[in-house]
């Protein structure tokens, strides 16, 4: 049973897709958790500004999540195009 070039490329694409999603999800997960914790602290200090803080937090989390979406696109390209 010999390993041919096409099988090696497919194995590398699958491994790359897994690494892309695994490493690409760490950053947004940590970033969004930190943003949410700091927003909760800020709302606890100044409850009157809860609306502004929540809106700002959601914008920051959306920007942070974009890197996870980019990792998903790369993983899907590796799975279905390569």
C-alpha positions as CSV (number, residue, x, y, z in Angstrom):
1,X,0.0,0.0,0.0
2,X,1.8,3.1,-1.3
3,X,1.0,6.6,-0.4
4,X,0.4,8.5,-3.6
5,X,0.7,12.3,-4.1
6,X,-3.0,12.9,-4.2
7,X,-3.5,11.2,-0.9
8,X,-0.7,13.2,0.7
9,X,-2.2,16.4,-0.5
10,X,-5.6,15.5,0.8
11,X,-4.2,14.5,4.2
12,X,-2.3,17.8,4.4
13,X,-5.5,19.8,3.4
14,X,-7.5,18.0,6.2
15,X,-4.7,18.6,8.7
16,X,-4.5,22.3,7.7
17,X,-8.2,22.8,7.9
18,X,-8.2,21.4,11.4
19,X,-5.3,23.5,12.5
20,X,-6.8,26.6,10.9
21,X,-10.1,26.2,12.8
22,X,-8.4,25.2,16.0
23,X,-5.9,28.0,16.2
24,X,-8.2,30.5,14.5
25,X,-10.9,30.0,17.1
26,X,-8.6,30.6,20.1
27,X,-8.1,34.3,19.5
28,X,-11.7,35.3,19.1
29,X,-12.7,33.2,22.0
30,X,-10.2,34.8,24.4
31,X,-10.8,38.3,23.0
32,X,-14.6,38.1,23.3
33,X,-14.3,36.7,26.8
34,X,-12.1,39.6,27.9
35,X,-14.3,42.2,26.3
36,X,-17.4,40.8,28.0
37,X,-15.7,40.7,31.4
38,X,-14.5,44.3,31.1
39,X,-17.9,45.4,30.0
40,X,-19.5,43.7,33.0
41,X,-17.0,45.5,35.3
42,X,-17.7,48.8,33.6
43,X,-21.5,48.4,33.9
44,X,-21.0,47.4,37.6
45,X,-19.1,50.7,38.2
46,X,-21.5,52.9,36.1
47,X,-24.9,51.3,35.6
48,X,-26.3,54.5,33.9
49,X,-24.1,53.9,30.9
50,X,-25.1,50.3,30.4
51,X,-26.6,50.9,26.9
52,X,-23.5,52.6,25.5
53,X,-21.2,50.0,27.0
54,X,-23.3,47.1,25.7
55,X,-23.4,48.7,22.2
56,X,-19.6,49.2,22.2
57,X,-19.0,45.7,23.5
58,X,-21.1,44.2,20.7
59,X,-19.2,46.1,18.1
60,X,-15.9,45.0,19.6
61,X,-17.0,41.4,19.7
62,X,-18.1,41.5,16.1
63,X,-14.7,42.8,15.0
64,X,-13.0,40.2,17.0
65,X,-15.2,37.4,15.6
66,X,-14.2,38.4,12.0
67,X,-10.9,36.6,12.5
68,X,-12.7,33.4,13.4
69,X,-14.8,33.7,10.3
70,X,-11.7,34.2,8.2
71,X,-10.3,31.0,9.7
72,X,-13.5,29.2,8.9
73,X,-13.3,30.3,5.2
74,X,-9.8,29.1,5.0
75,X,-10.8,25.7,6.5
76,X,-13.7,25.3,4.1
77,X,-11.4,26.2,1.1
78,X,-9.0,23.6,2.3
79,X,-11.7,21.0,2.7
80,X,-13.7,21.5,-0.5
81,X,-11.3,23.2,-3.0
82,X,-8.0,21.5,-2.5
